[in-house]
C-alpha cells in the first residue's frame, strides 16, 4: 500500500509528515509495511511505516528536481521499486 500527500509549493514537504503518518496508520492492519510519498511538485520525500507496538517510521532524503542532477530520475526509480513491492504482496 502506498499513500501520497501533496502540498503547495510554498510549503516544505516536511510540513505534510504528520498528516501522511496519520493516513498511513489508518491503512488496514493486514499491511505490516506502508510506504508513502509527500510532494510539493518539485520536492519529494519518501516514508516507510512499519506497524507494530509502537509503530516506527523512517524518511528518505529530500529529492528536488531543481538540484543540479535533476533528482526526478531518483524519484521515479524509487516509485518503480515501491510499485514492484506492492505487486509482489498481492
LOPA-427528 format. One line per field, with one value per residue (C-alpha): residue number from 1; z, x, y. Coordinates in pm, 1 decimal, decimal comma. Layout:
! residues N
seq = NUM/... .
pz = Z/... .
px = X/... .
py = Y/... .
This chain:
! residues 90
seq = 1/2/3/4/5/6/7/8/9/10/11/12/13/14/15/16/17/18/19/20/21/22/23/24/25/26/27/28/29/30/31/32/33/34/35/36/37/38/39/40/41/42/43/44/45/46/47/48/49/50/51/52/53/54/55/56/57/58/59/60/61/62/63/64/65/66/67/68/69/70/71/72/73/74/75/76/77/78/79/80/81/82/83/84/85/86/87/88/89/90 .
pz = 0,0/-88,4/44,2/-136,2/11,3/-187,5/-55,7/-222,9/-348,6/-77,8/192,2/275,4/202,5/568,3/659,5/549,0/764,8/1049,8/807,8/595,9/905,3/1021,9/680,3/684,1/1032,1/911,8/647,2/737,8/987,8/733,6/593,1/812,0/598,7/437,2/202,5/149,9/-51,9/10,4/-280,5/-347,3/-720,1/-718,5/-395,6/-283,5/38,2/96,0/416,5/531,6/822,5/998,2/1206,7/1546,6/1907,2/1882,9/1507,9/1359,4/1055,0/857,9/597,4/293,9/197,1/23,1/-353,6/-551,9/-927,6/-917,8/-795,0/-1043,3/-1115,1/-1155,3/-888,1/-1062,4/-1203,9/-848,3/-752,7/-1048,7/-961,6/-603,0/-722,2/-953,3/-663,0/-444,7/-722,1/-762,8/-387,1/-393,6/-683,3/-510,2/-198,1/-392,3 .
px = 0,0/127,4/-7,3/61,6/23,3/75,6/141,9/150,6/489,3/501,6/521,7/807,6/735,7/815,8/503,9/291,1/465,4/211,1/-79,9/64,7/162,2/-199,1/-316,2/-57,6/-159,0/-520,6/-432,6/-588,0/-385,7/-311,1/-43,2/268,9/465,5/318,5/506,2/429,9/543,3/497,4/544,6/517,3/558,5/929,4/1038,8/975,9/1027,5/952,3/829,8/823,7/599,1/634,9/329,3/386,0/370,1/491,2/481,3/811,0/880,4/1176,3/1209,6/1431,0/1640,5/1450,4/1476,0/1445,6/1409,3/1582,1/1909,8/2189,2/2146,6/1765,1/1671,8/1344,5/1513,7/1586,6/1223,6/1099,6/1337,0/1206,6/843,6/919,6/1064,6/762,2/523,9/713,8/689,1/316,1/261,6/456,4/237,8/-85,2 .
py = 0,0/345,5/674,4/1003,3/1351,7/1670,2/2017,2/2355,8/2467,2/2735,1/2463,8/2231,9/1867,3/1802,5/2004,6/1708,1/1446,8/1440,5/1417,1/1136,2/934,4/953,7/828,4/550,6/435,5/413,6/152,9/-186,3/-388,6/-663,4/-433,7/-453,1/-206,9/101,6/333,9/699,7/997,1/1368,0/1606,0/1975,4/1919,2/1998,5/1829,0/1472,4/1277,6/908,6/749,2/387,5/293,4/-40,7/-115,0/-261,3/-161,8/108,1/182,3/303,4/515,6/641,4/913,6/944,4/1241,3/1518,8/1490,3/1812,4/1844,9/2182,8/2030,4/2017,5/1645,6/1665,3/1413,6/1331,7/1021,1/901,7/966,3/763,3/479,0/470,0/476,3/183,7/-17,5/60,3/-47,9/-375,9/-439,0/-365,2/-609,0/-885,2/-851,0/-911,2 .
